[in-house]
Amino acid sequence: MTGVEGDPRVRELRGAVARLRRQLAVLPGDLMDRAAADDELAALDAMVSHGLPEVPRLRRSLLLIAGAVGSVSALSLALTEVREGIDRFGELPRTG
């Protein structure tokens, strides 16, 4: 494997995204923003599948996903794994 496929950050993030998508799919009950979360997870997976993504775009996706599923405790661990995967691409700039 070479390039993006050989980057462990890509594999880890894609795995975390896949786990969250699976958990979201089997989540019982009505989640108002389920479609929005699933769409953004698909976009996130596509971003990391087609080259090294821009960190600000990854973080924007995380905010959208967290806004859609953040209050669902059953998804908190999988959401944390996605956040940690995104963090591996670059830390937030320090201020002050």
C-alpha positions in Angstrom: 0.0 0.0 0.0 1.2 3.5 -0.8 0.1 7.0 -0.4 -3.2 7.6 1.4 -4.0 3.9 1.6 -0.8 3.3 3.5 -1.4 6.1 6.0 -2.5 4.6 9.3 -4.4 7.8 10.2 -6.6 7.2 7.1 -7.3 3.5 8.1 -8.0 4.5 11.7 -10.4 7.3 10.8 -12.2 5.2 8.1 -12.6 2.4 10.7 -14.0 4.8 13.3 -16.4 6.3 10.7 -17.6 2.9 9.7 -18.3 1.9 13.3 -20.3 5.0 13.9 -22.3 4.5 10.7 -23.1 0.9 11.8 -24.1 2.0 15.3 -26.2 4.8 13.9 -27.9 2.5 11.4 -29.1 0.1 14.2 -30.0 2.8 16.7 -33.6 2.2 17.7 -36.0 5.1 17.9 -36.4 8.3 16.0 -33.3 10.4 15.6 -34.3 13.7 13.9 -30.9 14.3 12.3 -30.1 10.7 11.4 -30.0 11.4 7.7 -27.8 14.5 8.2 -25.4 12.5 10.3 -25.2 9.7 7.9 -24.7 12.0 4.9 -21.8 13.8 6.7 -20.2 10.5 7.7 -20.3 9.4 4.1 -18.7 12.7 3.1 -16.1 12.3 5.7 -15.3 8.8 4.5 -15.0 10.1 0.9 -12.7 12.9 2.0 -10.2 10.6 3.6 -10.5 8.0 0.8 -9.4 10.5 -1.9 -6.3 12.0 -0.6 -5.2 13.7 2.6 -8.1 15.9 3.7 -7.9 19.4 4.9 -8.0 19.5 8.7 -10.5 22.4 8.9 -12.9 20.5 6.7 -12.5 17.4 8.9 -13.3 19.5 12.0 -16.3 21.0 10.3 -17.6 17.5 9.5 -17.1 16.5 13.1 -19.1 19.5 14.4 -22.0 18.6 12.0 -21.9 15.0 13.1 -21.7 15.8 16.8 -24.5 18.3 16.4 -26.7 15.5 14.9 -25.9 12.7 17.3 -24.1 14.3 20.2 -26.9 13.8 22.7 -27.3 10.1 22.0 -25.3 8.4 24.7 -25.2 5.1 22.9 -23.1 6.7 20.2 -20.7 8.6 22.4 -17.8 6.1 22.3 -18.0 5.8 18.5 -18.2 9.6 18.1 -15.2 9.9 20.4 -13.3 7.5 18.2 -14.1 9.7 15.1 -12.9 12.8 16.9 -9.7 11.1 17.9 -9.2 9.9 14.4 -9.6 13.5 13.1 -7.2 14.8 15.8 -4.5 12.6 14.4 -4.5 14.7 11.2 -3.5 17.8 13.2 -4.0 19.6 16.4 -6.0 22.7 16.9 -3.9 25.8 16.8 -3.0 27.1 20.2 -4.1 30.7 21.1 -2.7 33.1 23.7 
